Amino acid sequence: MSLQITQLLLSAQSADGRVRSAAEETLKQFQEQNLPHFLLSLSVELADDLKPPESRRLAGIILKNSLDAKDALRKADLTQQWVNVDASLKVQIKESLLLTLRSPVSEASQTASQVIAKVASIEIPRREWPDLIGRLLANMTQPDTPATLRQATLETLGYVCEEISPQDLEQQEVNAVLTAVVQGMSGVQESYKVRLAAVRSLYNALDFAQTNFENEMERNYIMKIVCETAVSEESEIRQAAFECLVSIASIYYEILGPYMEALFSLTANAVKGDEESVALQAVEFWSSICDMEIQIQDEYDGDDVRSSEGYHNFIQRALSMLVPMLLETLLKQEEDQDQDDSIWNLSMAGGTCLGLVAKTVCDEILPLVMPFVEGNITKPDWRSREAATFAFGSILEGPSIEKLLPMVHAGLDFLLNAMNDQNSQVKDTTAWTLGRIFEILHSSNCEYQVVTPSNLQRIISVLLEGIRDAPNVADKVCGAIYFLAQGYEDAESDSSILTPYLGQIISALLWTTDRTDVSSSKLRSSAYETLNEIVRCSQIPETTNMIAQLLGEIMNRLGRNVELQILCSEEKEKQSDLQASLCGVLQVIIQKLCTSDDTKLIFLQAADQLMALFLRVFACQSSTVHEEAMLAIGAFAYATGQEFVKYLPEFYKYLEMGLQNYEEYQVCSISVGVVGDICRAVDDKILPYCDGIMTNLLKNLSNSMLHRSVKAPLFSCFGDIALAIGENFEKYVPYVMPMLQGAAELCANLDDNDEEMLEYGNQLRRGIFEAYSGILQGFKTSKAELMMPFANHLLQFTEAVFIESNRDDAVTKAAVAVIGDLADTLGPSIKILLKNANFHVNFLGECFSSEDDQLKETALWTQGMIGRVLAS
């Protein structure tokens, strides 16, 4: 088979579908039947300069994908597969990869760099491949090493540092890597590509340099080289050097003091005169400093942060020079940048950084920015007017409302007038700024009122006129209306001053959704999202008739939509997007109507017709619609309660489709959530469908291709089902409990240094606890003894979580609750276990000292359950 690998790889890229499919199937069989030799064949193919570039390229891609995956469980499987490969074959593969670094074909050597890093990510933490770093560094120290190999080696070092953790390398290895990288950056005789590779490699190696940055001499040398590199002749190298400075600002903030004067000069020159790609990174440096100082302030949470040794107040000290520099960037707008929200240029970066500065220094920014606003807001040049408005909108979060309110009151009328500006970009930014004012400063329960009965009519009038403007302006107006309505969401009164205007607002939003002068669906989506917020924030019962009319209108629109017979894929996608938006509105209307028994009747009268519409939507089999319609079904099930049973025969096949759709994992996740909603609504009437549901849930848990974010809700769902069907859950125990125990073991082996894995671990722990709680409660009245064999493991897992410093509040709450459920269900049977596992005393003590009243209440209940058992 290895002799045919070249032809197979070429055929797998054939334009002929049959040839391509046959080759892909043969490659798959080779991989499954003899993985070690499959990987060896690929590495040999990649290393051979006589082979076609196309086959080498695909060989490299397959090699990478055979070693790594985004999903944690899939990655763990691939890692184990590599570990199981015969040691002698692994040596051959690695030698082929190192040989490929010498290839004059840059695509091959770059691919080899990445594959070496993937292998290193598996082997170096296991203390395998100990000579890798040394062999790579030898390429940098030999005098006759060609430039292409030096470049490939530096790239490899960078990728390896990106893949592994600082603790995986000895300090002497880190020193040698940094020496090679810094020499590559500063070498006068080095080629442009080698120096660029060196700077990028340093970027990835910075996390490893903690000890070096603690040494003043080494730190000075590294900073000197980076700063010198930031003024290189080549813009790409200058950009990469500034990217290093951005990273240094985040990782080594506390040691930056001696360099800040030079760094300000360096960044200021870049912002004023360098190419935009470089200037953007110079601004990003200051954004990173802001992020660090905001983070430190948050950690002190109201205490005097200035007393902290780790807080250097860089932003406040640079304020008088930094703010004018940032304000200048606001005047560097691109023509028509308002037409594309994805544009990121110097003026956008400057405004974002200005906002972070405002959050960092609060009121101190106002005297530096307001003269710029007042001096430019009336100038004939549109750039000046837009920059002034952007500056004002950017600094609203941070300063106190007491300081801002007089300025907002003075400027609000001006901003409302500016919605008639001759320039579209000015109007766009003005509408955005109005939205920011409403989002940050407007609340009906606030002592300081931005929106008052005296100015509300004028605000509404201007916004309803603005929503008819150009699509980009109308989109920002939708945002402004959204936040204006949101300010009344927590109104303490049953009546809202917004209510008299809701009819006009709803009509304007519906008109906006029907606009034909737009090139994308963005405005329509914004209008429907704003409509959702209007419904959410409306006051029942004074808006009952309005919402009932809206329900009828949205149902009619959805009815007309599902009748359309569309074959064109582009139009089909538009139809699906509209169905998704309409289902979203229906979900919010259902939730709003069911907040009161009087208005719930309106929903119940329409329930059959609504379900018929949702079933028509599901029949379209679009993942986007499936997602939104499924969310609406969750609200529908909650609202109808036991009555939902009559819809299950028709709906179940679509629920099953959702559960089986592991590729579009959001659909799968929402479908899992809907199972829980239905269980809570119909209780044990879900029983006839449980075999099918449980089969799908268990299959999903075993599916390494399913996105990990779905795994935790799957466990929670077991708890929902067990709670609904009680003792009937017994037959699923042999399948579910090993899954729960396996997941608990996985939690103990997750990488705590990875923030994503940390979050995933917390979600998984919570899901496991919720599953146990549901199962325990389900068995409480009968067959409680079924859980006795699992009690000790559950307590051990809970203790491990208690010791875990990175658990979040939701995990703590679920863990404490499950101890109570265990004691409540198993009673005296676990008296000895609870006596031996006395960690619960400290755990409950921690909960009682919390400021979370709900957690305290749960802990108090659990304490009572444990006390009852111990006293028995």
N, C-alpha and C positions, 0 to 999 in steps of 0.2 A: 504493500500500500504506500509506503514512504517514497517509493520510486515514482509513483503517479501524483505525488502531492502537488507539484507545480501545475500540472494540467487541471487538477481538481480545483485549485485556487483560482485559476484563470476562468474555468468554466462556471464557477460560482459567481462570477461577475458578468456573465454573458447576457447580451440583450435578449436572447431567446429564452423565454420563460421556462420551457421544458428542460433545456440544457442546464439552466441555472438551478432549478429545483432538484434535478437528479444529482448534480454535484454537491449541493448543500446536504442532501440526504446521505450521500456516501461519506462526506466529511463528518457528519453527525455520528454515523455508525462507527467510523474509525475512532472518533473521540470516546464513544461509549464502550467500545470493545477493548481498546488498548490505549488508555489515556497517556501513560508515560511515553510510549513511542510516538504518539500523536504530537505531544508537546516537543519532543526531540526533533521530529521531522520539521515542525514549524520553525524551531530555532535555527536549524541547519539551512532552511530555505531563506530565512531572514539574513543570515550571515553570508550567503553566497552572492558575490558581486556579479556573477555571470547569469544570474536568474533575472527574469523580467521584473521591473519595478512594481507592476500591478500585483504579481503573486507575492512579492516580498511585503508589500503594504498590507495585504489581507492577512498574511501569516502573522504579522506583528499585532494587528487588531485582535485576531482570535487568541493569540497568546495572552494579551492584556486581559481580555474578557474571561479567560480561563483561570485567572488568578485573583480577580477582584470584581466586586459588584456593589451597587449602592445599598441594596437591602442587607441588613445585618446578618440575617439567618443564611441567606444565599452566600454572603461573603465568608461566613464561618464554614460552610460546606466546601467552598472552593479552597479555602486555606487548608482544611483537613485533607482534601484530595492531594494537594501539593506535598504536604507533610508525608503522606503515604507513598509517594513516588520513591522508587529505589534510589539510594544515595548516589550510586555510581552514575545513574542516568541524570540525576539532578546536576551533578558536577559537569557532565557533558553539555547539558542545556546552558548552564551558567557560563561555561567557557565559550560557547557559540555566541552568547549575548555580548560578552566582553570583547570578543573578536570583532563583532559587528560595529563596535564603537570606532574601529579603525577604517570603516568603509568610507570611500570618498563620496558616496551617495548620501547626502545629508538626511533625506527622509528615512533611510534605513537606520542610520546611527541615532537619530532622534527617537525613533520608535524603540530601538534597543535601550536607550536611556530610560524610557518610561517603563519598559518591561523589567529591567534590572531593579528599578525602584519598587515595583510591585513585589518582586521576589524578596527584596530586602525587607519590605514591610512585614513579611511573614517570618523570615529567617533571623534577622538581627535581634528582634525582641526575644527570640528563643536561643540566643547566643550561638547561632549558626552563621556560616559564611563570615568567619572572623577576619579574613584577610581582604574583604571587599574594599574597605576604605583605603587600606594600604596600597592595594593594586591600582586603585583609581589615582591616588596621590602620586604614585610612581610615574604615571603618564605626565604629570605636571612638573616633575623634577628632572626628568631626562632631557638633556639639552637638544637632542635631535628629534623631539616629538613634533610631528606636523601640526600646524595650526588647527586643522579639522578635528584631530584627535583631542587637542587641548579644549576646543570648544565643546565637543561631545562629552568629555570628561567632566567639565564644569557643569554642563546641563544635568548630567547624571547625579553629581553630588547634590545639586539643587533639588532634583526630584526625590532623591533618597531622604534628604532632610525634611521634605514636605510630607513624606509618607510615614516616617518613624517619629518617636517621641524623644525629647532631650535626654531622658534617663537611659535611653538605649545605647548611647555612645559614651565611651570613657572620655575624660576631660582632655587627655593628650590627643585623642582622635579629633575632638572638636577644635583644639588649637591648631592641629595640622590642616584641617579643612579650611578654617578661617584664614590661615596664612596663605594657602594656595589661592583662595578666592580673592583676597585683598591684593595679592601679587598680580593676579590676572587682571584686576581692575586698574592697577596703577602702572602696569608694564608698558613702557614707552614703545617697545618693539612689538607689542601684541597687536593682532589685527582687530578691526572694529567688532567683528562677530565674537571673538574671544572675550573682549572686554565687556560686551553686552551680556554674554553668557555668565561672566563672572559676577556682574552686578545683580543679575536675576538670581544667581545662586546664593549670593549673600542675603537677598530678601528672604529666601526660604530657610537660611541657616541662622537668622537672627534669634529665633527662639532658643537656640543652643548656646548662645553667647553670654548667658547670665554671669558666669564667673569672670569672663573677659571684660564685661562692662562694669563689674565691680572693681576691677583693677584700673586705677586712673591712667597709667601709662598706656595700657592696651586700649582702653576706651578712647583716649585722646587720639591715638593713631587711627583707629577705625573711623571715628567721626571726621578726622582730617581727610582721609581718603574718600569717604562718601561725599563730603562737601566739595572736594576738588572735582570729583566725578560729576557732580551736579552742574558744573560749568564746562563740561566737555564740549568739543566741537559738534558732536553728533546729537541731534535732538532725542533720538530713541534712547541713548545712554543717559542723557540728562533726565528724561522722564523716569527711567528705571531707578536712578539714584534718588530722585524725590520720592518715589514709591518706597524706597528703603527708609527714608526719613519719616514718612508717614507711619510706617510700621514701628520704627524706633520710638516715635512719640507715644504710641500705644503701649509698647512693651516696657520701655525704659524711661517713662515720664519723669521718675523721681531723680534721675541723674542729669537732666537736660540743662539745669541752671547755668553752668559756665558757658554753654554754647548758644544760649538763646539770642544774644545780640547778633552774633554772626548768622544764625538761622533766620532771624527777621530780615536782615539785609539780603540774604540769599533768596528767600521766598518773595520779598518785595520786588527785587529785580526781575525775577521770573514772571511774576504777575503782571508787571508793567510792560516788559519788553520781549518775553520769550514766546515761542509757539504755544498755541492753546493747549496742546496735550501736556506740555510741561507746566504751564501756568495752572492748569486744573489740579495737578498734584501738589503744587505749592499752596494753593488754597486748601486742599484736603489736609495738609499738614496742620493748619490751624483748626480745622474742623475736628481733627483727632485730639488735639490739645483740649479743645472744648469738651469733647466727649469724656475725656479722662477727668477733667475737673468737675463736670456735672456728676459723674459716677461717684467721685469722692464726696461731693456735697450730699448726694443721696444716702451714702453710707452713714454720714453724720446726722442726717435726718433732723435738721433744725438746730443741732448743737453748733457751737462756734467752730467752723471748719478751719479757721485761721490758726487755731491752736495745734492743728495737726502737722507733724513733721513732714508728712508725705504730700502736703498741699502747698504748691509753690506760687499760686496766684499769677501764673504767667499771663493769662488773658487780661486780667485787670491791669497788670503792669505795662502791657503792650498796647492798652486800649486806645490811647490818644493817637497812636500811629497806625494801629491795625484797622480800626473802623474806617478812617478815610481811605485806606487802601482798598477795603472791601466795597465801599460806596462807589469808588471809581469803576469797579468791575461791573456794577449794575448798568452802567452807560454803554456797555459793549454788547448790546443785544444784536441778535441776527434778525434780518427782515423775515417776517412771517413765522417767527419761532412759536407764536401762539397757535399755529395751525397743527403743531405736532407735539404732543405731551411727552414723547420719548426723547426729545432733544435735550442734550446735556451740554451746556456751553459755559463760558466763563461767567456770564451774568447770572445764570441759574446757580452755579456753584457758589458765587459770591453771596447771593441772597440766602442760600441755605446755611452758609457759614455765619452770616450776620445773625440769622435766627438762633444759631447755637451760642453765639457770643451773648445775645440777649438773655438766653436761659442761664448762662454762666454768671454774668455780672448784674443781671436784673435792672434795677432803676438807673444804674450808672450809664447805661447805653443811651438813655433818652436825650441828654443834652448834646450828645455827639451826632445823633442821627436826625433829630427834629429840625435843626437848621438846614440840613440837606433837603429834607422833605419840603419845608416851607420855601426854600430858595428855588426849587426846581418844579414844583407842582403846577405852576401857572406859566411856565416858559412856552414859547411857541414851538420849540423843538419837541416832537413826540417822544424822543428817547429820554429827555429830561423828565417829562411828565410821567412816563411809564416807570422810570427808575425810582422816582420819588414815591410813587404809589407802592411799588414792590418793596422798597425799604421799609415803609410804614407797616405793610402787611407782614413783613418778615420778623419784626421785633415785638409782636403782640404777646408772645408767650415768654414769660420771664419777669418783666416789670410788674409791679403791684397794680391791681385794678384801681387803687386810689390815685396813683400817678397817671395811669393811662386814661381813666374815664374823662377828665376834662379835655384831653387831646382828641379822644374819640368823639365826644359830643361836639367839639369844635369842627372836627373834620368830617363827620358823618354826612352832613348836608352837602359838603363839597364832593364827597365820593358819590353820593346819589346823583348829583348833577353831572359828574364825570362819566356816568353811564351813557351820556349822549355825546361823548367825545367823538371827534371826527376820525380818530385812529382806532382801528379794531384792536390793536395790541394793548392800547391804554384801557379800553373797555374790558378786555379780557382780564387784565391784571386787577382792575378796579373790582370786577365781580368776584374774583378770587379773594381780594382783600376784605370785601364785605362778608364773604363766607367765613374768613378767619376771625373777624370781629364777632360774628354770631357764635362760632364754634368755641372760642376761648373765653369770651367775656359775657355772653348773654345767657342768663338763667332767670326764670320767673321767680325763683326762691331766693335770689341774691339780694343783699342789702343795696348794692349799687346797680341800678338799672340802665342798661344801654338802650334797650328797646322799651319804649313807654307808650301808653295809650295815645299820647299826642303825636308821636312820630311813626307809629306802626302803619297807619294808612298810607303815608307817603312812601315808606319802605316797600310795602306790598305793591303799590302802584308802579314804582320804578322797576321792581323785580319782574312783574308780569309784563311790562313793556320790554325789558331786557331779554326775556325768554324767547321773544320773537326775533332777536338779533341773529347774527351769523352763528352757525352751529357751535363753534368753539366758545363764543361768549355765552350762548344759551346753556352750554354744558356747565360752565362755572356758575351761572345763575341758578341752575338746579341745585348745585352744591350749597349755595347761599340759602335757598329756600329750605333745603334739608336741615341745615344747622339752625335756622330760625325756628323751625318747627320743633327740633330736638330740645331747644331751650324751654319748651313748655311741657316736656315729657313727664317731669316729676312735679308738676303743679299740684299744690296742696288743695286747691279749690276744685269743685266739680264743674266749674265753668271757666272757659279760657277766652281771653280777649282775641285770640286768633280765630275762634269759631266763626264769626261773621264773614271772614274772608275765605274760609275753606272751600266753599263752592266755587269761587273764582279760581282759586289755586288748583283745585282738582281739574277743572275744565281746561286751564292753561296747560297743565301737565299732560292730560290726555291728548290735547291738540299737538303738543310737542312730540308725543310718541308717534303721531301720524305724519310728521314732516317728511317731505319727499326731497328736500334740498340738501340731504346729508349723504356723505360718501361712505360712512361706516355706521355701525349700530351703536356706537358709544353714547351718543346723545340720547337715543331711545332708552338704552339701559339706565342711564343716569336719571331720566325722567321717571321711569318705573320705580327705581330705588327711592327716589324722593317721594313718590306717591305712597310707597310702603311706609316711609317715615311719617308722612302726614296722617295715615291711618293709625299707626302706632301711638302717635302723640295726641290724637283726638280724644275728646272727653265724651264718654258715654254717660248719660243718655242723650245729651243735647245734639249729638251728631248722628244719632241712630238712622234717621231717614236718609241722610247723605250717604252713609256707608252701605245701607241697603240698596240704594240706587247704584252705587259704585259696584257692588257685588253683581247686580244684574248686568251692568255694562261690561264688566270683565268676563263674565260667563258668556255673554253674547260674542265678544271678541274671540274668546277661545273656541267657541262653537263654530264660528265662521272659519277660523284658522284650520281646525282639524278637518274641515270639509274640503280644503284645497287639495287638488291632485297635482303634485309638482314632481317633475322628473329631473330637472336640472339640479346638479349637486350644489351649486352656489345658492340657488333660490331655496333649496331644501334646507341648507344651513341657516338661512335667514328665517325661514319658517320655524325651525327648531329653536333658535334664539328667542323669537317672539313668544313661543309656547312656554319657554323657561321663565321669561319675565312675567307672563300672565299667571303662571302657576305660583310664582313668588308672591304676587299681589294677593291671590286667593288665600294663600297660607296665612298672611298677615290679617286679612279680613276675618277669616275663621277664628283666629286667636282673639281678635278684638271683640267680635260678637259674643264669644263665649266667656267673656269676663263678667257678664251679668246674666242672670236667669231670664230677665225680660227680653234681652236681645238675642239670647241663644236660640229662641224659637224661630227667628228669621233664618238662621243657619239651618236648623233642623228641617224647616219646610223646603229648603233648597238642596238638602243633603243627597237625595237620590240622583237628582240632575247633576250635581257636582261630581259624584262618583262616576257617573256615566261619562262625563267629560274627561276625568282623569284617566279612565280606562282607555278612552280613545287616544289620549296623549301617549300612554304607555305603548299602545300598538304601533306608534311611529318608530319605536326602538332607537331613539337618539339618546346618547349618553347624557348630554347636557340637560335635555328635557327630563329624562329619567331621574336625574339628580333632584331637580327642583320639584317635580311632581311627587317624588318619594317624600321629600320634606313636607309637602302639603298634606300627604297622606298621614304622616305622623301627627300633625295638628288635627286632622280630620278624625283619626282614631281616638285621640284624647277627648275630643269634643263629643263624639257619639257614644263613647263608653261601650257598654254591653251590646248596644245596637249594631256595633261594627261587625258583629258575627255574620250578619246577613250579606255583607260584601265580600267576605273571605273567599267563598268558592270562585268568584270571578277574579279577584285581586291576587290570589295566591301565586298564580303562574308568573305574574310580573315581579312579585316579591322574590320568587325563586331565581328568576333571571338576574335580578339585582345582586343577590347573594353569590351567584356564580360568576359575576362579571369582575374577576380579580384583576384583569388588565386595566380597567378604568376604576382604580381602587376607591376614588371618592364615592362613586355610585355604590360600590360594595359596602363601604363604611356607613353610608347613610341608610342603606337597606338593613344593615345590622341594627342600627339605631331604631328603625321603624319596627323591627321585631320586638324590641323592648317596649315601644309605645303600645303596640297591639297587645302584648302580654298584660301590661298594666290596665288596658282598657277592657279586655274580655276575660281575664283570669283563666280558669281551667278550660274554657271553651276553645282555647288554642290547641288543645290536646290532639285532635285529629291531624293536625298539620305538623306536630312536633318531630316525628321521625324524619320527615323531609328537611325541616329546618335544621335539626341537629346534624344530620348527615352533611349538609352544606357547610355548616359552621366548623365541624371537625375537619372536613376536607380543606377548608381555607386555612386552618391553623397548620396543617401539614404541608401547605403549598409554599415552597421557598420563593416562588415568583410573586407572591402577594406582598404589596407594600407593607412595611412593618407598622405603619401608623394604624392599620386596621386591626392588628393583633389584640391590643388592649380592649377596644370595644367588643371584640368577639368574646373575651373572657367575661366582661360585664354582662353580656347577653345571656351567658349560661345562668348567671344569677337571676336575671329577669324571668327566664323560662322556669327555673326551679321554683321560684316564688309563686309563679302563676299556677303550676300544675302539681305542686306539693309532692306527695309520696310517689306520684307517677314518674318522677324524675329518676327513680331508683335504677331503671334499666340503663341509664346513661352514665351512671357513676363509674363503671369500669373504664370508660373511654375518656371521661372528662378529668378525673382526678390525676392520672398520669400526666396529662397535658398541663394541669395547674402546677404540679410538682416540677415538671421539666422547665416551665417558664420561670418558676421561683429560682431554680439553679442558674438559669440564663442571666437573671437580674444580678446575681453575685459576680458574674464574669464580664459585665459590660465596662467599657472604658469610661471612667469618671472624668477623664481630662477632655473628652469630646462633649461639647455642649449639647449637640443634637442627641447623642447617645444618652446623656444625662436626662434630658427631657423624655426620651423614649422609655428609659428605665423607670422614671416616675409614673408615666402613663401605664406601663406594664404592671407595676406593683399595685397601683390603684385598681386596675382591671381584675387582678388576681383576688384582691381583698373583696371587691364587690361580688365576684363570683362566689367566693366562700360564704359571704354574708347571705346572699340569696338562697344558696343551697341549704345552709344551716336553718334559716327561717322557714324554708319550704318543708323541711323534715321535722320541724319542731313538734308538731302535734302527734306525729306518728313516724316511726322508723328513724328516730334520732340516733339510734345505735349504729346506723350505717356510717356515720361520720366519726365514730370513735377511733378507728384505725388511722385517721388522718389528723387527729387533734394535735399530737406531738409535733408533727412536721409543720403544721400551721403556726404553732407557737414559736417554733425555732425560726421560721421565716419572719414572723412578726418581730421577734427580738433582733434579728439581723437588720431589719428595716429601721428599728428604733435606734440602733447603733449608727446607722448610715447618716452622715452629716448633710448629705445633699438632697434628702427627701423634701418635697414641697408640702404645703399645708393640706392639699387635697389627699395626699398619701397618708399623712398623719391622721386625718379625720377618719379615713377608711380603715386604717389599721386599728385605731382605738375602737371603732364600731364593731369590727370583726371579733375582737376579744370579748366584747359584751355579748355578741351573738353566740359565740362558742360557749360561754358560761351559761347563757340563758337556755340554749338548746340541750346541752349535754349535762348540765347541772352537777350533782355530786360525783358523777362518773369521772370528772376531770379535777377533782379536788387536789389530788397528789400532784398532778401535772402543774396546776396553778401555783402550788406551794413551791415546787422546784423551780418554776420559771418566774421568779419574783421580780423580773425586770419591769413588770406591769406597774409596780409601785412608782418607780421613777418616771415611767412613761406618762402615767396619769398626772403625776406632779408637774411635769413639763406642760401638759395640756391646761392644767388649772392656772398656770402662770401666764397663759396666752391671753391676748386681748380679743380673741375671736369668741364671741358669746356662744355661737353654735357649737364650736369645738368643746368649750367648757361644759355645755349641756350634754353632749354625747359622752364626754369623759365621766360626768356625774352619773349618768345612767349605767355606764360600764362598771364604774366603781360599785354601784348597787348590786349589779348582777354577780360580780366577783365576790362581794361580801356575803351574798346569800349562799353561794357555793361553799365558801370557806367556813361559814357558820353551820353548815349542814352536818 
